[in-house]
């Protein structure tokens, strides 16, 4: 009997060891001196949410977590209320990555704060002055943070690697100059090379599609917390062969449900993404079947609108289990606000105009600018539009 027990131990132990080797583990800790290194006496932080964009876990009483490792993926911390990350909130993961720690520095808990929603910078040397103007205005307002909801760069869809990475590098340089944190999500123009007839980029390229955004900006969907509000960045740009369209993929929907399950159902939730859930801009701008971005797209035999989220109902079914009070979008280059009241919960679907320039539709010109929101005790105001102040009036 003793001999059999020893044999079983030898067979089981290597399997456990191999499983653990395929994980990423680490600690979220209070970085008291802000040097990014865990020094003696710096304690781990419990109940911090960490994710690999699939699994979602909370750190234990010692601040420890463990996640499955996904090659060429990321691990990120859902920054908790009252803290800021020391360095990036995410880390790349390779086949050899086994440990990722997240240093967090305490900041004052905010019951009242402002944040800025901007979109569509389409950054390029010819228009970089518009982003610089935006930064000057944003810095003067001293928000807690800035959100830029996609189309960060002029174009990665239809160009080669040198041009696309040049735009990404320019965006990285400019966004690093903001005084306050800047949170981003990808737009359709961030998807590298997918219009292969123009880009001549192979799908086998290591930065193809979403991967270029992830290389420069990290996770293309994630969450963070400020002032009693849970902010969720989503990637609402999906890819069908050579074309983009509004859609939230199934893996992301599953992640969203797991992420929200970590929060009380009464906590207000704000989402931000590029292609909006809903928009009135399609009828304003009119139907088009002309390239490069016609109104409709057929995916897997089903024809749908391309410039709103085709499966918005699936995403909202998850979000409406919580207090989803505000959904921020871009893409239309126009400001709009749609309000729905369902079962006593009011949700606003708000788009902000483009930084790159004024939009137009139905004979109207939409002034370029951004929206400033004030949050008091978890209640988000209607927002205040701030024009860039450099557009030429339409004659």
BELVEN-V568420 format. One record per residue. N is the residue number from 1. SS is DSSP state (H for helix, E for strand, L for the rest). D_LAST is the distance of its C-alpha to the last C-alpha in Angstrom with 2 decimals. Layout:
n->{N N}
ss->{SS SS}
d_last->{D_LAST D_LAST}
//
This chain:
n->{1 2 3 4 5 6 7 8 9 10 11 12 13 14 15 16 17 18 19 20 21 22 23 24 25 26 27 28 29 30 31 32 33 34 35 36 37 38 39 40 41 42 43 44 45 46 47 48 49 50 51 52 53 54 55 56 57 58 59 60 61 62 63 64 65 66 67 68 69 70 71 72 73 74 75 76 77 78 79 80 81 82 83 84 85 86 87 88 89 90 91 92 93 94 95 96 97 98 99 100 101 102 103 104 105 106 107 108 109 110 111 112 113 114 115 116 117 118 119 120 121 122 123 124 125 126 127 128 129 130 131 132 133 134 135 136 137 138 139 140 141 142 143 144 145 146 147 148 149 150 151 152 153 154 155 156 157 158 159 160 161 162 163 164 165 166 167 168 169 170 171 172 173 174 175 176 177 178 179 180 181 182 183 184 185 186 187 188 189 190 191 192 193 194 195 196 197 198 199 200 201 202 203 204 205 206 207 208 209 210 211 212 213 214 215 216 217 218 219 220 221 222 223 224 225 226 227 228 229 230 231 232 233 234 235 236 237 238 239 240 241 242 243 244 245 246 247 248 249 250 251 252 253 254 255 256 257 258 259 260 261 262 263 264 265 266 267 268 269 270 271 272 273 274 275 276 277 278 279 280 281 282 283 284 285 286 287 288 289 290 291 292 293 294 295 296 297 298 299 300 301 302 303 304 305 306 307 308 309 310 311 312 313 314 315 316 317 318 319 320 321 322 323 324 325 326 327 328 329 330 331 332 333 334 335 336 337 338 339 340 341 342 343 344 345 346 347 348 349 350 351 352 353 354 355 356 357 358 359 360 361 362 363 364 365 366 367 368 369 370 371 372 373 374 375 376 377 378 379 380 381 382 383 384 385 386 387 388 389 390 391 392 393 394 395}
ss->{L H H H H H H H H H H H H H H H H H H H H L E E E E E E E E L L L L L L L L L L L L L E L L L L E E E L L L L E E E L L L L L E E E E E L L L L E E E E E E E L L L E E E L L L L E E E E L L L L L E L L E E E E E L L L L L E E E E E E E E L L L E L H H H H H H H H H H H H H H H H H L L L E E E E E L L L E L L L L L L L H H H H H H H H H H H H H H H L L L L L E E E E E L L H H H L E L L L H H H H L L L L L L L L L E L H H H H H H H L L L L E E E E E L L E E E E E L L L E E E E L L E E E E L L L H H H H H H H H H H H H L L L L L L E E E E E L L L L L L L L H H H H H L L L L L L L L L L E E E E L L E E E E L L L L L L H H H H H H H H L L L E E E E E E E L L L L L L E E E E E E E L L E E E E E E E L L E L L L L E E E L L E E E L L E E E E E E E E L L E E L L L E E E E L L L L L L L L}
d_last->{94.08 93.06 92.53 90.14 88.08 87.70 86.54 83.87 82.56 82.27 80.34 77.88 77.08 75.42 73.11 71.86 71.39 69.33 67.11 66.46 65.72 62.81 61.18 58.99 60.30 59.50 59.15 56.41 57.66 56.81 56.07 57.22 56.67 53.48 54.90 54.29 58.03 60.44 62.94 66.17 65.76 62.18 62.55 60.97 58.51 59.33 57.05 54.18 52.45 52.35 51.16 50.97 48.15 50.94 53.82 53.17 55.96 56.65 58.69 62.25 63.92 64.15 60.50 61.48 59.69 60.28 57.96 58.40 57.19 54.68 54.58 51.25 49.97 49.11 50.65 48.62 49.32 47.48 47.18 49.04 48.04 49.12 49.05 46.87 47.78 49.24 47.52 45.77 46.24 47.13 49.47 49.73 52.91 54.90 58.24 60.04 58.22 60.64 59.61 56.27 56.32 53.52 53.77 52.06 51.68 51.91 49.03 48.86 48.38 45.11 44.97 41.53 38.85 35.16 33.62 30.18 28.67 26.14 25.47 24.23 24.45 24.86 26.40 26.68 27.07 23.53 22.07 25.11 23.49 21.51 24.92 26.39 23.80 24.60 28.27 28.07 26.53 29.01 31.97 31.26 31.45 34.82 34.72 37.87 36.07 32.82 32.18 29.91 29.95 29.78 27.86 28.96 28.88 26.57 29.12 32.85 32.89 32.67 33.93 37.34 39.09 38.31 34.54 34.63 37.03 35.02 32.06 34.54 36.21 32.98 32.21 35.81 35.58 32.41 33.49 36.89 35.35 34.28 36.74 37.22 38.04 35.36 36.10 34.46 34.75 33.85 30.91 31.00 29.98 33.12 35.52 36.91 37.44 37.66 35.68 38.68 37.74 35.09 36.62 40.24 41.44 44.68 45.04 48.06 46.00 46.87 43.23 42.07 39.86 39.98 42.46 40.04 38.34 41.81 42.96 40.27 39.52 42.68 42.93 40.01 41.11 42.98 43.22 43.68 44.47 43.23 44.13 45.81 42.92 43.28 40.21 40.23 38.07 38.06 37.23 35.58 34.90 37.85 38.62 40.09 41.20 38.04 35.49 34.29 33.89 33.91 37.56 40.02 43.18 46.65 47.83 44.96 45.59 49.24 48.34 46.02 48.90 51.25 48.87 48.26 52.00 52.52 50.67 51.72 50.12 49.01 46.96 43.18 41.47 37.89 36.80 33.98 33.05 30.24 30.07 30.12 33.00 30.75 27.06 24.99 22.37 24.26 23.71 20.06 19.39 21.96 25.23 25.52 28.72 27.22 28.08 27.76 27.50 28.18 28.31 32.11 35.00 38.73 41.04 44.81 44.43 42.11 38.52 36.09 32.49 31.59 28.87 30.87 34.47 36.71 39.73 38.10 41.06 43.56 41.83 41.33 44.96 45.98 43.46 44.28 47.86 46.42 43.98 40.79 38.38 35.13 33.70 30.86 28.84 25.99 24.94 22.12 19.54 18.87 20.63 23.02 26.47 29.14 32.45 35.76 39.03 42.04 45.58 44.54 42.39 38.68 36.64 32.93 30.97 27.96 25.35 23.27 19.91 20.14 20.78 19.66 15.96 13.66 14.79 13.33 15.22 15.40 11.68 11.48 10.54 13.64 13.80 16.37 19.64 23.15 25.50 28.53 31.56 34.60 37.98 40.88 44.25 42.76 40.17 36.53 33.93 30.65 28.74 26.13 22.72 21.91 18.50 18.83 16.68 15.33 12.10 8.95 6.38 3.80 0.00}
//
